[in-house]
């Protein structure tokens, strides 16, 4: 499902203007990006958490040039689904 399809579905379901829905979704994504950039997790109860994970420094090989390079430690964004979310996707009932 694309962002445009999400906008269309929400606009149709709630009877809102597509431009307004698009603006809200864009602002939501901007807030999540800014929070993660500041190393602050975003918790959405019943949906999941947007977090940053730390990757340690490591050595990698360039096999075409037969050289070793160092990849510095860095952070990557990650999503951890809530139990309810995961269960719904898996179609398992939880108590």
C-alpha positions in Angstrom: 0.0 0.0 0.0 1.4 3.4 -1.0 1.1 6.7 0.9 -1.3 7.9 -1.8 -3.5 4.8 -1.3 -3.5 5.4 2.5 -4.5 9.1 1.9 -7.3 8.0 -0.4 -8.6 5.4 2.0 -8.6 7.7 5.0 -10.2 10.5 3.0 -13.0 8.2 1.8 -13.6 6.6 5.2 -13.7 9.8 7.2 -15.2 12.1 4.5 -12.2 14.5 4.6 -10.4 16.4 1.9 -7.4 14.5 0.4 -5.2 17.5 0.7 -5.9 17.8 4.5 -5.2 14.1 5.0 -2.0 14.3 3.0 -0.9 17.3 5.1 -1.6 15.4 8.4 0.3 12.3 7.2 3.3 14.4 6.0 3.4 16.2 9.4 3.2 12.9 11.2 6.1 11.5 9.3 8.1 14.7 9.8 7.5 14.4 13.6 8.6 10.8 13.7 11.8 11.6 11.6 12.7 14.6 13.8 12.2 12.6 17.0 14.3 9.7 15.8 17.0 12.1 14.6 17.1 13.5 18.2 17.4 9.9 19.5 13.9 10.0 21.0 11.7 6.9 20.5 8.1 7.3 19.3 5.5 5.1 21.1 2.1 4.5 19.6 0.1 2.4 22.0 -1.6 -0.6 20.2 0.5 0.0 17.1 4.2 -0.1 17.9 7.3 1.9 18.5 9.7 3.7 16.2 13.2 3.5 17.7 16.8 3.9 16.8 19.2 0.9 16.9 22.9 1.3 17.3 25.2 -0.5 14.9 28.8 -1.2 16.1 31.9 -0.3 14.1 32.9 -3.2 11.8 35.3 -4.1 9.1 34.0 -4.9 5.6 35.7 -6.2 2.5 35.5 -4.8 -1.0 36.0 -8.1 -2.9 36.5 -6.4 -6.3 39.4 -4.3 -5.1 40.5 -6.7 -2.4 40.6 -4.0 0.3 39.3 -3.7 3.8 37.3 -0.7 4.9 35.9 0.3 8.3 32.3 1.1 8.6 31.9 3.5 11.6 29.4 3.0 14.4 26.0 4.5 13.4 22.3 4.5 14.2 19.5 3.1 12.1 15.7 3.6 12.4 13.6 0.5 13.3 10.0 -0.3 14.0 8.9 -2.7 16.8 5.2 -3.7 16.5 3.0 -3.9 19.5 1.7 -7.3 20.6 -1.8 -6.5 19.3 -0.5 -5.3 16.0 1.6 -8.4 15.5 -1.2 -10.7 16.6 -3.6 -9.1 14.1 -1.1 -9.6 11.3 -0.5 -13.1 12.3 -4.3 -13.7 12.9 -3.7 -15.0 16.4 -6.0 -14.0 19.2 -4.2 -12.8 22.4 -5.8 -12.1 25.8 
